[in-house]
Amino acid sequence: MNQQISQFSLIGISKWVWCLLLVSFVSTSVLSQTSKYPVPKPIINPIKTDWSFVTQMGNIHYIDFQEAPFEIEEIQVLSTNNQLLFNDQVSDLPEDTFYELNLQERRRGYYVLYIKGKRQSLTKLFYLKGNGS
């Protein structure tokens, strides 16, 4: 009778070994399939904005309307605490305008350039060396 119990134990153990091997094989083949299709990394900055249409030379910004990614309707300069310092409606200007935004009289510090279009807008933080009081 002890011999029968040990045979059943060996048969039971071998079934478990086969089950573990099967699970191991299945998980390995599933992992190898998923490696063919890796999970994409999250996009941190999905939209890259090309600011090449705006050139800062000292305290003057030059904005090339023709190179802008959309039709510009309004240009604003704000302080970092969101106070409106400058606003110009430019929708009536021609498409080939080369706009000069002169900020010579502003104090040294950080400012926000806000360019608005009908369906799009761009915001850029910039620094002025400042000449004004």
DSSP file (Angstrom, degrees, kcal/mol; ACC not computed):
  #  RESIDUE AA STRUCTURE BP1 BP2  ACC     N-H-->O    O-->H-N    N-H-->O    O-->H-N    TCO  KAPPA ALPHA  PHI   PSI    X-CA   Y-CA   Z-CA
    1    1 A M     >        0   0    0      0, 0.0     4,-2.0     0, 0.0     5,-0.1   0.000 360.0 360.0 360.0 -38.6    0.0    0.0    0.0
    2    2 A N  H  >  +     0   0    0      1,-0.2     4,-2.1     2,-0.2     5,-0.2   0.847 360.0  54.9 -63.2 -33.9    2.9    2.4    0.7
    3    3 A Q  H  > S+     0   0    0      2,-0.2     4,-1.8     1,-0.2    -1,-0.2   0.884 106.9  50.0 -67.5 -37.5    4.3    1.6   -2.7
    4    4 A Q  H  > S+     0   0    0      2,-0.2     4,-2.4     1,-0.2    -2,-0.2   0.900 109.8  50.9 -67.0 -40.8    0.9    2.6   -4.3
    5    5 A I  H  X S+     0   0    0     -4,-2.0     4,-2.3     1,-0.2    -2,-0.2   0.921 110.3  48.6 -64.1 -43.5    0.9    5.9   -2.4
    6    6 A S  H  X S+     0   0    0     -4,-2.1     4,-2.2     2,-0.2    -1,-0.2   0.856 110.3  51.9 -66.3 -33.7    4.4    6.8   -3.5
    7    7 A Q  H  X S+     0   0    0     -4,-1.8     4,-2.5     2,-0.2    -1,-0.2   0.915 111.0  47.4 -67.0 -41.3    3.5    6.0   -7.1
    8    8 A F  H  X S+     0   0    0     -4,-2.4     4,-2.7     2,-0.2    -2,-0.2   0.874 110.9  52.2 -66.7 -35.7    0.5    8.3   -6.9
    9    9 A S  H  X S+     0   0    0     -4,-2.3     4,-2.8     2,-0.2    -2,-0.2   0.914 110.6  47.2 -64.9 -42.5    2.6   11.0   -5.3
   10   10 A L  H  X S+     0   0    0     -4,-2.2     4,-2.7     2,-0.2    -2,-0.2   0.900 112.9  48.8 -65.3 -40.3    5.2   10.7   -8.1
   11   11 A I  H  X S+     0   0    0     -4,-2.5     4,-1.8     2,-0.2    -2,-0.2   0.919 113.1  47.9 -65.0 -41.8    2.4   10.8  -10.7
   12   12 A G  H  X S+     0   0    0     -4,-2.7     4,-1.8     2,-0.2    -2,-0.2   0.900 113.0  48.2 -63.7 -42.0    0.9   13.9   -8.9
   13   13 A I  H  X S+     0   0    0     -4,-2.8     4,-2.4     1,-0.2    -2,-0.2   0.914 109.8  51.7 -65.9 -42.5    4.3   15.6   -8.8
   14   14 A S  H  X S+     0   0    0     -4,-2.7     4,-2.4     1,-0.2    -1,-0.2   0.855 107.1  53.9 -65.1 -32.8    5.0   14.9  -12.4
   15   15 A K  H  X S+     0   0    0     -4,-1.8     4,-2.5     2,-0.2    -1,-0.2   0.910 109.9  48.1 -64.2 -41.3    1.6   16.4  -13.4
   16   16 A W  H  X S+     0   0    0     -4,-1.8     4,-2.7     2,-0.2    -2,-0.2   0.888 110.2  51.1 -66.7 -38.5    2.5   19.6  -11.5
   17   17 A V  H  X S+     0   0    0     -4,-2.4     4,-2.5     2,-0.2    -2,-0.2   0.931 111.2  47.9 -63.0 -44.9    5.9   19.7  -13.2
   18   18 A W  H  X S+     0   0    0     -4,-2.4     4,-2.4     2,-0.2    -2,-0.2   0.899 111.5  50.8 -62.9 -40.3    4.2   19.4  -16.6
   19   19 A C  H  X S+     0   0    0     -4,-2.5     4,-2.8     2,-0.2    -2,-0.2   0.928 111.2  48.0 -62.6 -44.7    1.7   22.1  -15.6
   20   20 A L  H  X S+     0   0    0     -4,-2.7     4,-2.6     1,-0.2    -2,-0.2   0.901 112.1  49.3 -63.2 -41.0    4.6   24.4  -14.5
   21   21 A L  H  X S+     0   0    0     -4,-2.5     4,-2.4     2,-0.2    -1,-0.2   0.899 111.8  49.2 -63.6 -40.5    6.5   23.7  -17.7
   22   22 A L  H  X S+     0   0    0     -4,-2.4     4,-2.8     2,-0.2    -2,-0.2   0.932 112.3  47.1 -64.8 -46.5    3.4   24.4  -19.8
   23   23 A V  H  X S+     0   0    0     -4,-2.8     4,-2.7     1,-0.2     5,-0.2   0.918 112.7  50.4 -61.4 -43.0    2.7   27.7  -18.0
   24   24 A S  H  X S+     0   0    0     -4,-2.6     4,-2.0    -5,-0.2    -2,-0.2   0.910 112.1  47.1 -61.0 -43.3    6.3   28.7  -18.4
   25   25 A F  H  X S+     0   0    0     -4,-2.4     4,-2.3     2,-0.2    -2,-0.2   0.922 113.3  48.0 -64.7 -45.3    6.2   27.9  -22.1
   26   26 A V  H  X S+     0   0    0     -4,-2.8     4,-2.3     1,-0.2    -2,-0.2   0.926 112.9  47.5 -63.8 -45.1    3.0   29.8  -22.6
   27   27 A S  H  X S+     0   0    0     -4,-2.7     4,-2.5     1,-0.2    -1,-0.2   0.876 111.5  51.7 -65.8 -35.5    4.2   32.9  -20.7
   28   28 A T  H  X S+     0   0    0     -4,-2.0     4,-2.2    -5,-0.2    -1,-0.2   0.910 111.4  46.2 -66.3 -42.0    7.5   32.9  -22.6
   29   29 A S  H  X S+     0   0    0     -4,-2.3     4,-1.6     2,-0.2    -2,-0.2   0.865 112.5  50.6 -71.2 -33.6    5.7   32.7  -26.0
   30   30 A V  H  X S+     0   0    0     -4,-2.3     4,-2.2     2,-0.2    -2,-0.2   0.930 111.7  48.2 -66.2 -44.2    3.3   35.5  -24.9
   31   31 A L  H  X S+     0   0    0     -4,-2.5     4,-1.6     1,-0.2    -2,-0.2   0.881 109.5  52.1 -63.4 -38.0    6.2   37.7  -23.8
   32   32 A S  H  X S+     0   0    0     -4,-2.2     4,-0.6     1,-0.2    -1,-0.2   0.850 109.5  50.4 -68.7 -31.1    8.0   37.1  -27.0
   33   33 A Q  H >X S+     0   0    0     -4,-1.6     3,-0.8     1,-0.2     4,-0.7   0.898 109.6  50.0 -71.2 -39.5    5.0   38.1  -29.0
   34   34 A T  H >< S+     0   0    0     -4,-2.2     3,-0.5     1,-0.2    -2,-0.2   0.795 101.4  62.7 -70.6 -25.5    4.6   41.3  -27.0
   35   35 A S  H 3< S+     0   0    0     -4,-1.6    -1,-0.2     1,-0.2    -2,-0.2   0.768  96.2  59.9 -69.8 -22.2    8.2   42.2  -27.5
   36   36 A K  H << S+     0   0    0     -3,-0.8    -1,-0.2    -4,-0.6    -2,-0.2   0.807 114.5  36.9 -69.0 -28.6    7.4   42.4  -31.3
   37   37 A Y  S << S-     0   0    0     -4,-0.7    -1,-0.3    -3,-0.5    -2,-0.0  -0.714  89.6-163.3-123.1  77.7    4.9   45.1  -30.4
   38   38 A P        -     0   0    0      0, 0.0    -3,-0.1     0, 0.0     3,-0.0  -0.240  29.6-101.1 -65.4 151.5    6.5   47.1  -27.6
   39   39 A V        -     0   0    0      1,-0.1     2,-0.0    -5,-0.0    -5,-0.0  -0.563  44.6-115.0 -69.7 126.9    4.3   49.4  -25.6
   40   40 A P        -     0   0    0      0, 0.0    -1,-0.1     0, 0.0     3,-0.1  -0.347  26.8-114.4 -66.9 145.7    4.9   52.9  -26.8
   41   41 A K        -     0   0    0      1,-0.1     2,-0.0    -3,-0.0     3,-0.0  -0.492  40.6 -95.5 -73.9 147.7    6.5   55.4  -24.4
   42   42 A P        -     0   0    0      0, 0.0     2,-0.6     0, 0.0    -1,-0.1  -0.367  36.2-119.8 -65.5 144.4    4.2   58.3  -23.3
   43   43 A I        -     0   0    0      1,-0.2     0, 0.0    -3,-0.1     0, 0.0  -0.760  26.4-174.0 -87.6 119.7    4.6   61.4  -25.3
   44   44 A I  S    S+     0   0    0     -2,-0.6    -1,-0.2     1,-0.3     0, 0.0   0.918  82.1  19.3 -80.8 -45.1    5.7   64.2  -23.0
   45   45 A N        +     0   0    0      1,-0.1    -1,-0.3     3,-0.0     0, 0.0  -0.787  68.8 175.4-127.4  86.9    5.6   67.1  -25.6
   46   46 A P        +     0   0    0      0, 0.0     2,-0.6     0, 0.0    -1,-0.1   0.795  69.0  52.1 -67.5 -28.1    3.3   66.0  -28.4
   47   47 A I        -     0   0    0      2,-0.0     2,-0.6     0, 0.0     0, 0.0  -0.928  69.2-161.8-114.8 116.4    3.4   69.3  -30.3
   48   48 A K        -     0   0    0     -2,-0.6     2,-0.5     2,-0.0    -3,-0.0  -0.849  13.6-147.9 -95.8 125.5    6.7   70.9  -31.0
   49   49 A T        -     0   0    0     -2,-0.6     2,-0.8     2,-0.0    -2,-0.0  -0.811   2.3-145.5 -98.2 128.0    6.4   74.5  -31.8
   50   50 A D        -     0   0    0     -2,-0.5     3,-0.4     1,-0.1    -2,-0.0  -0.824  16.6-179.3 -92.2 110.7    8.8   76.1  -34.3
   51   51 A W    >   +     0   0    0     -2,-0.8     3,-2.1     1,-0.2    -1,-0.1   0.123  46.6 116.3 -95.0  20.0    9.4   79.6  -33.1
   52   52 A S  T 3   +     0   0    0      1,-0.3    -1,-0.2    15,-0.1    16,-0.1   0.687  65.8  67.8 -65.3 -15.5   11.8   80.4  -36.0
   53   53 A F  T 3  S+     0   0    0     -3,-0.4    11,-3.1    14,-0.2     2,-0.5   0.556  95.0  65.9 -80.3  -5.9    9.3   83.0  -37.3
   54   54 A V  E <   -A   63   0A   0     -3,-2.1     2,-0.5     9,-0.2     9,-0.2  -0.973  66.3-172.7-117.4 125.8   10.1   85.1  -34.2
   55   55 A T  E     -A   62   0A   0      7,-2.8     7,-3.1    -2,-0.5     2,-0.6  -0.973   9.3-155.3-119.4 127.6   13.6   86.6  -33.7
   56   56 A Q  E     +A   61   0A   0     -2,-0.5     2,-0.5     5,-0.2     5,-0.2  -0.902  13.8 176.5-103.6 123.6   14.7   88.3  -30.6
   57   57 A M  E >   -A   60   0A   0      3,-3.2     3,-1.4    -2,-0.6     2,-0.4  -0.893  66.7 -56.1-125.0  99.1   17.5   90.9  -30.9
   58   58 A G  T 3  S-     0   0    0     -2,-0.5    71,-0.1     1,-0.2    72,-0.0  -0.559 121.1 -17.5  68.6-123.2   18.1   92.5  -27.6
   59   59 A N  T 3  S+     0   0    0     -2,-0.4    44,-2.5    69,-0.1     2,-0.4   0.138 122.0  88.6-102.4  19.5   14.8   94.0  -26.4
   60   60 A I  E <   -AB  57 102A   0     -3,-1.4    -3,-3.2    42,-0.2     2,-0.4  -0.965  58.5-159.3-119.7 133.8   13.2   93.9  -29.9
   61   61 A H  E     -AB  56 101A   0     40,-2.6    40,-3.5    -2,-0.4     2,-0.5  -0.926   4.1-157.0-108.7 134.7   11.2   91.0  -31.3
   62   62 A Y  E     -AB  55 100A   0     -7,-3.1    -7,-2.8    -2,-0.4     2,-0.5  -0.957   7.8-163.8-110.9 127.8   10.8   90.6  -35.1
   63   63 A I  E     -AB  54  99A   0     36,-2.8    36,-2.7    -2,-0.5     2,-0.9  -0.951   7.9-154.1-118.1 118.2    7.8   88.5  -36.1
   64   64 A D  E >>  - B   0  98A   0    -11,-3.1     3,-0.8    -2,-0.5     4,-0.8  -0.799   5.5-168.4 -93.7 103.1    7.6   87.2  -39.7
   65   65 A F  G >4 S+     0   0    0     32,-2.3     3,-0.6    -2,-0.9    -1,-0.2   0.838  84.8  59.2 -60.8 -34.7    3.9   86.7  -40.5
   66   66 A Q  G 34 S+     0   0    0     31,-0.5    -1,-0.2     1,-0.2    30,-0.1   0.817 108.9  43.6 -66.8 -30.7    4.7   84.8  -43.7
   67   67 A E  G <4 S+     0   0    0     -3,-0.8    -1,-0.2   -14,-0.1    -2,-0.2   0.526  88.0 114.1 -91.7  -7.8    6.7   82.2  -41.8
   68   68 A A  S << S-     0   0    0     -4,-0.8   -17,-0.1    -3,-0.6    -3,-0.0  -0.309  73.8-125.8 -65.4 147.9    4.1   81.8  -38.9
   69   69 A P  S    S+     0   0    0      0, 0.0     2,-0.3     0, 0.0    -1,-0.1   0.557  90.6  15.3 -74.3  -6.1    2.4   78.5  -38.7
   70   70 A F  S    S-     0   0    0     -5,-0.1     2,-0.5    46,-0.0    -2,-0.1  -0.955  99.1 -75.7-154.8 169.7   -1.1   80.2  -38.7
   71   71 A E        -     0   0    0     -2,-0.3    47,-0.5     1,-0.1     2,-0.3  -0.617  50.6-134.7 -75.6 119.0   -2.6   83.6  -39.6
   72   72 A I  E     +C  117   0B   0     -2,-0.5    45,-0.3     1,-0.1     3,-0.1  -0.581  32.8 167.0 -80.7 131.6   -1.8   85.9  -36.7
   73   73 A E  E     +     0   0B   0     43,-3.4    17,-2.4     1,-0.3    18,-1.1   0.672  64.1  17.1-112.0 -29.1   -4.6   88.1  -35.4
   74   74 A E  E     -CD 116  89B   0     42,-1.6    42,-2.9    15,-0.3     2,-0.4  -0.999  54.7-157.9-151.4 142.2   -3.3   89.5  -32.2
   75   75 A I  E     +CD 115  88B   0     13,-2.3    13,-2.2    -2,-0.3     2,-0.3  -0.985  19.3 177.4-122.7 130.3    0.0   90.0  -30.4
   76   76 A Q  E     -CD 114  87B   0     38,-2.6    38,-2.9    -2,-0.4     2,-0.4  -0.959  19.9-157.3-132.0 150.2    0.2   90.4  -26.6
   77   77 A V  E     -CD 113  86B   0      9,-2.1     8,-2.8    -2,-0.3     9,-1.7  -0.999  21.0-177.3-123.4 128.9    2.9   90.8  -24.1
   78   78 A L  E     -CD 112  84B   0     34,-2.6    34,-2.8    -2,-0.4     6,-0.2  -0.888  26.1-117.3-123.8 153.6    2.1   89.9  -20.5
   79   79 A S  E >   -C  111   0B   0      4,-2.4     3,-1.9    -2,-0.3    32,-0.2  -0.375  41.1-101.4 -76.8 168.5    4.0   90.0  -17.2
   80   80 A T  T 3  S+     0   0    0     30,-0.6    -1,-0.1     1,-0.3    31,-0.1   0.692 125.3  58.9 -69.0 -15.8    4.7   86.7  -15.5
   81   81 A N  T 3  S-     0   0    0      2,-0.1    -1,-0.3     0, 0.0    -2,-0.0   0.118 124.8-104.3 -96.6  21.8    1.8   87.5  -13.1
   82   82 A N    <   +     0   0    0     -3,-1.9     2,-0.5     1,-0.2    -2,-0.1   0.691  68.8 150.8  70.7  24.6   -0.5   87.7  -16.2
   83   83 A Q        -     0   0    0      1,-0.0    -4,-2.4     2,-0.0     2,-0.4  -0.769  49.7-121.0 -86.7 128.6   -0.9   91.5  -16.4
   84   84 A L  E     +D   78   0B   0     -2,-0.5    -6,-0.2    -6,-0.2     3,-0.1  -0.571  40.1 165.4 -72.3 120.2   -1.4   92.7  -20.0
   85   85 A L  E     +     0   0B   0     -8,-2.8     2,-0.3    -2,-0.4    -7,-0.2   0.677  65.5  15.6-107.0 -27.0    1.4   95.1  -20.9
   86   86 A F  E     +D   77   0B   0     -9,-1.7    -9,-2.1     2,-0.0    -1,-0.4  -0.989  59.4 175.9-152.2 138.4    1.0   95.3  -24.7
   87   87 A N  E     +D   76   0B   0     -2,-0.3     2,-0.4   -11,-0.2   -11,-0.2  -0.975   1.2 175.3-147.1 131.4   -1.8   94.4  -27.1
   88   88 A D  E     -D   75   0B   0    -13,-2.2   -13,-2.3    -2,-0.3     2,-0.7  -0.964  24.1-143.9-140.8 122.0   -2.1   94.9  -30.8
   89   89 A Q  E     +D   74   0B   0     -2,-0.4   -15,-0.3   -15,-0.2     3,-0.2  -0.751  28.1 168.5 -80.0 117.0   -4.8   93.7  -33.2
   90   90 A V    >   +     0   0    0    -17,-2.4     3,-1.8    -2,-0.7   -16,-0.2   0.225  39.2 109.7-118.6  13.1   -2.9   92.7  -36.3
   91   91 A S  T 3  S+     0   0    0    -18,-1.1    -1,-0.1     1,-0.3   -17,-0.1   0.725  77.6  57.8 -64.8 -20.0   -5.5   90.9  -38.4
   92   92 A D  T 3  S+     0   0    0    -19,-0.2    -1,-0.3    -3,-0.2    -2,-0.1   0.522  85.8 100.2 -87.4  -5.2   -5.7   93.8  -40.8
   93   93 A L  S <  S-     0   0    0     -3,-1.8     4,-0.1     1,-0.1    -3,-0.0  -0.508  83.4 -98.4 -79.9 149.7   -2.0   93.6  -41.7
   94   94 A P    >   -     0   0    0      0, 0.0     3,-1.4     0, 0.0   -29,-0.1  -0.208  29.6-112.3 -65.7 159.4   -0.8   91.9  -44.9
   95   95 A E  T 3  S+     0   0    0      1,-0.3   -23,-0.1   -30,-0.1    -2,-0.1   0.759 114.4  57.6 -63.2 -28.0    0.4   88.3  -44.8
   96   96 A D  T 3  S+     0   0    0    -31,-0.2    -1,-0.3   -30,-0.1     2,-0.1   0.126  78.5 139.1 -93.3  22.4    4.0   89.3  -45.7
   97   97 A T    <   -     0   0    0     -3,-1.4   -32,-2.3   -33,-0.1     2,-0.6  -0.395  43.1-156.5 -68.0 140.0    4.3   91.7  -42.7
   98   98 A F  E     -B   64   0A   0    -34,-0.2     2,-0.3   -33,-0.1   -34,-0.2  -0.897  24.0-155.8-115.2  96.0    7.6   91.7  -40.8
   99   99 A Y  E     -B   63   0A   0    -36,-2.7   -36,-2.8    -2,-0.6     2,-0.6  -0.539   8.0-151.8 -84.8 133.3    6.4   93.0  -37.4
  100  100 A E  E     -B   62   0A   0     -2,-0.3     2,-0.8   -38,-0.2   -38,-0.2  -0.921   6.2-167.9-106.5 118.1    8.7   94.9  -35.0
  101  101 A L  E     -B   61   0A   0    -40,-3.5   -40,-2.6    -2,-0.6     2,-0.7  -0.882  11.2-161.9-105.8 100.9    7.8   94.5  -31.3
  102  102 A N  E     +B   60   0A   0     -2,-0.8   -42,-0.2   -42,-0.2     3,-0.2  -0.753  22.6 165.7 -92.6 115.3    9.9   97.1  -29.5
  103  103 A L    >   +     0   0    0    -44,-2.5     3,-1.5    -2,-0.7    28,-0.2  -0.081  32.5 126.4-116.0  31.2   10.2   96.4  -25.8
  104  104 A Q  T 3  S+     0   0    0      1,-0.3    27,-0.6    26,-0.1    28,-0.4   0.807  71.7  53.1 -60.1 -32.3   13.1   98.8  -25.2
  105  105 A E  T 3  S+     0   0    0     -3,-0.2    -1,-0.3    26,-0.2    28,-0.2   0.432  87.6 104.4 -88.4   1.8   11.3  100.7  -22.4
  106  106 A R  S <  S-     0   0    0     -3,-1.5    26,-1.6   -47,-0.1    25,-1.4  -0.511  74.4-108.8 -82.9 151.5   10.4   97.6  -20.4
  107  107 A R        -     0   0    0     23,-0.2    23,-0.3    24,-0.2    21,-0.1  -0.288  43.6 -84.3 -71.6 161.0   12.2   96.6  -17.2
  108  108 A R  S    S+     0   0    0     24,-0.3     2,-0.3    21,-0.3    21,-0.2  -0.402  84.6  75.1 -62.3 140.7   14.6   93.7  -16.9
  109  109 A G  E    S- E   0 128B   0     19,-2.1    19,-3.0    -3,-0.1     2,-0.3  -0.903  80.3 -45.1 148.6-173.6   12.8   90.4  -16.3
  110  110 A Y  E     + E   0 127B   0     -2,-0.3   -30,-0.6    17,-0.2     2,-0.3  -0.714  49.6 175.4 -94.1 141.8   10.7   87.6  -17.7
  111  111 A Y  E     -CE  79 126B   0     15,-2.8    15,-2.8    -2,-0.3     2,-0.5  -0.885  26.3-122.0-137.6 167.4    7.7   88.3  -19.9
  112  112 A V  E     -CE  78 125B   0    -34,-2.8   -34,-2.6    -2,-0.3     2,-0.6  -0.965  13.6-154.7-118.3 125.9    5.2   86.2  -21.9
  113  113 A L  E     -CE  77 124B   0     11,-3.3    11,-2.4    -2,-0.5     2,-0.5  -0.887  14.3-170.2 -97.3 123.7    4.7   86.7  -25.6
  114  114 A Y  E     -CE  76 123B   0    -38,-2.9   -38,-2.6    -2,-0.6     2,-0.5  -0.961   5.0-172.6-121.2 115.8    1.3   85.5  -26.7
  115  115 A I  E     -CE  75 122B   0      7,-2.6     7,-2.6    -2,-0.5     2,-0.4  -0.941  11.4-161.8-112.4 120.5    0.5   85.2  -30.4
  116  116 A K  E     +CE  74 121B   0    -42,-2.9   -43,-3.4    -2,-0.5   -42,-1.6  -0.797  13.7 173.8-108.1 143.2   -3.2   84.5  -31.2
  117  117 A G  E     -C   72   0B   0      3,-2.9   -45,-0.1    -2,-0.4   -26,-0.0  -0.653  50.4 -88.7-124.3-172.8   -4.8   83.2  -34.3
  118  118 A K  S    S+     0   0    0    -47,-0.5   -46,-0.1    -2,-0.2     3,-0.0   0.932 121.9   5.3 -65.2 -45.7   -8.4   82.2  -35.1
  119  119 A R  S    S+     0   0    0      1,-0.0     2,-0.3    -3,-0.0    -1,-0.2   0.447 129.5  48.6-119.0  -4.5   -8.0   78.6  -34.0
  120  120 A Q        -     0   0    0    -49,-0.2    -3,-2.9     2,-0.0     2,-0.3  -0.917  52.9-175.4-135.7 158.2   -4.5   78.5  -32.6
  121  121 A S  E     -E  116   0B   0     -2,-0.3     2,-0.4    -5,-0.2    -5,-0.2  -0.984  10.5-151.2-150.5 155.3   -2.3   80.5  -30.2
  122  122 A L  E     -E  115   0B   0     -7,-2.6    -7,-2.6    -2,-0.3     2,-0.4  -0.973   6.2-164.2-128.1 142.2    1.3   80.3  -29.1
  123  123 A T  E     +E  114   0B   0     -2,-0.4     2,-0.4    -9,-0.2    -9,-0.2  -0.992   9.4 178.6-128.4 133.6    2.8   81.3  -25.8
  124  124 A K  E     -E  113   0B   0    -11,-2.4   -11,-3.3    -2,-0.4     2,-0.4  -0.995  21.4-141.9-139.4 131.9    6.5   81.8  -25.1
  125  125 A L  E     +E  112   0B   0     -2,-0.4     2,-0.3   -13,-0.2   -13,-0.2  -0.765  31.7 172.1 -87.9 133.8    8.4   83.0  -22.0
  126  126 A F  E     -E  111   0B   0    -15,-2.8   -15,-2.8    -2,-0.4     2,-0.4  -0.936  26.4-125.8-140.8 164.8   11.3   85.3  -22.8
  127  127 A Y  E     -E  110   0B   0     -2,-0.3     2,-0.4   -17,-0.2   -17,-0.2  -0.919  14.3-158.7-116.0 136.1   13.8   87.4  -20.9
  128  128 A L  E     -E  109   0B   0    -19,-3.0   -19,-2.1    -2,-0.4   -69,-0.1  -0.922  15.6-150.6-110.4 138.5   14.5   91.1  -21.4
  129  129 A K        -     0   0    0     -2,-0.4   -21,-0.3   -21,-0.2    -1,-0.1   0.801  47.3-145.8 -73.5 -28.4   17.8   92.7  -20.3
  130  130 A G        -     0   0    0    -23,-0.3   -23,-0.2   -27,-0.1   -22,-0.1   0.597  37.3-170.1  77.3 135.7   15.7   95.9  -19.8
  131  131 A N        +     0   0    0    -25,-1.4   -24,-0.2   -27,-0.6   -26,-0.2   0.480  62.0  92.0-124.2 -23.6   16.5   99.6  -20.3
  132  132 A G              0   0    0    -26,-1.6   -24,-0.3   -28,-0.4   -26,-0.1  -0.150 360.0 360.0 -75.3 170.0   13.4  101.1  -18.7
  133  133 A S              0   0    0    -28,-0.2    -1,-0.1   -26,-0.1   -27,-0.1   0.455 360.0 360.0 -83.2 360.0   13.0  102.2  -15.1
